[in-house]
Amino acid sequence: MSQTFTFEEFASTDTQTWALELEIQGYDADDYLSRLNHEFVNANVPLADYCVAILRFFYKVGLVGLKLQSHESFVWGVERKSVSSSEISRATARVHPMFWRVLGINAKSNK
């Protein structure tokens, strides 16, 4: 996993594979992400909408910051409360350094 990634990179990774794996494992929690995953796997939510919803959730809980414009710095959910779907789909995301170790992100890599 990279420190930073674009929406396109996130949407083109193994998103569909891990969504299906989660569903196959039978993780049957009644929470927002589980319901979203179930709807996506059952073709009720398009891939782009699914990825926007996941990134919005990650942003709100502080897992990722978003760079909304190329000339701006990354913003975090605690600094700016809401972002639109179109902003997310054009943004670059960055995993907060606090999570790098647990996610296996190399702190010395450029990305």
Secondary structure, 3 states (H helix, E strand, C coil): CCCEEEHHHHHHCCHHHHHHHHHHCCCCCCCHHHHHHHHHHCCCCCHHHHHHHHHHHHHHCCCEEEECCCCCCCECCCCCCCCCHHHHHHCEEEECHHHHHHHCCCCCCCC
